[in-house]
Amino acid sequence: MTPNTAARNESLFMAMELSNKNWKLAFSNGEKSRYINVIGGDQKGLRLAIERAKVKLGLPADCPVYSCYESGRDSFWIHRLLTGMGVQNVVVDPASIEVNRRRRQLKTDRLDAERLVGMLMRYVLHNEKKLWKVVVVLTEAQEDERRVHREVERIKKEHGSHINRIRSLLILHGIRPRKIAATDNSHVRDWQGKPLSPSLAEEIRREQARLDLLDKQMKTLSEKEWSAVEHPVTICDHKAAKLFTLKALGPRSASVLAREMFGWRTFKNRREVGALSGLTGTAYSSGDSTVEQGISKAGNKRVRYTMIELAWMWIRHQRDSELAKWYMRRFGTGNKRLRRIGIVALARKLLVALWKYVEFNEVPAGAIVKA
């Protein structure tokens, strides 16, 4: 995506500012600009807007078209639509877009689209690759493979909210149940030994029914995750199955790492691995002042918290591994705060070790591999 700068006026540049109701489109040929609105999701209107922009800006009908938009709720279907139309599109990480700090930030859809189209021309015509971060677009199959463990994540949250609701209803009447899941608490007695009121008992039964439904769905999804690692079919399945062979990794953690990271991305070095997970440090150094701001948290949050959990499990189940011994030497005898800092460092090292194991068959030193 690097045309000759001499042909600047022979290319159409388009930036899209997306919202639920309308899409603000900014067009430019490097000299003139054009701004129009399209109803959100109107594919025919988008095609017509591009054709009209070529005419209004004096460009030939077959001129190359470059576009960009910020990643968000619409995900990648717009990218696939544009590429199907012959448009060379990039999806941009909105957090990586530069912001003017001299004054209060002006914010309108038109201004955002205007800035984006200007940055797009710099990215394409002047090859400023560090101008922003371009999001790697997944295929439809890769996106579909991430559905299971993400649904499990949502069901866990819903499951916890229903348990807390039932517990709260019972505590209101002086009842502290030992067990809530798979238990009918509508027949318990209150602090006076009286049965619960009819409305309260009915509400608890309805909450319990929703909780039972979530338990069934969780069981179904767990069986699907087990099946994927025991009988792998796709690339993600095979990588998850390989990770599962290491003691301390279960089917869910292996599935998350394979589908969120290793199954669709290629990494050049360990720095890229750490950056995608957001586990890299962010030093702030200016003059004589140097401050360590902690990890960046700019990467995939699911990979990050999965690795923190795995780091604790690794210490427990892989005590003879070099990584576990390193942690115990450096942080094992420290206080609680020091151990928590150390576990983040271990999570980063462990993630790199798992990447080497998946991609290059390098078993982490001293680690136990399941038979």
Secondary structure as GFF3:
##gff-version 3
##sequence-region A 1 371
A	DSSP	three_ten_helix	5	10	.	.	.	ID=ss1
A	DSSP	beta_strand	12	18	.	.	.	ID=ss2
A	DSSP	beta_strand	22	28	.	.	.	ID=ss3
A	DSSP	beta_strand	33	39	.	.	.	ID=ss4
A	DSSP	alpha_helix	43	56	.	.	.	ID=ss5
A	DSSP	beta_strand	65	70	.	.	.	ID=ss6
A	DSSP	alpha_helix	77	84	.	.	.	ID=ss7
A	DSSP	beta_strand	88	92	.	.	.	ID=ss8
A	DSSP	three_ten_helix	94	96	.	.	.	ID=ss9
A	DSSP	alpha_helix	109	125	.	.	.	ID=ss10
A	DSSP	alpha_helix	140	145	.	.	.	ID=ss11
A	DSSP	alpha_helix	147	171	.	.	.	ID=ss12
A	DSSP	alpha_helix	198	230	.	.	.	ID=ss13
A	DSSP	alpha_helix	235	244	.	.	.	ID=ss14
A	DSSP	alpha_helix	251	257	.	.	.	ID=ss15
A	DSSP	pi_helix	258	262	.	.	.	ID=ss16
A	DSSP	alpha_helix	270	277	.	.	.	ID=ss17
A	DSSP	beta_strand	281	286	.	.	.	ID=ss18
A	DSSP	beta_strand	289	295	.	.	.	ID=ss19
A	DSSP	alpha_helix	301	317	.	.	.	ID=ss20
A	DSSP	alpha_helix	322	330	.	.	.	ID=ss21
A	DSSP	alpha_helix	336	360	.	.	.	ID=ss22
###
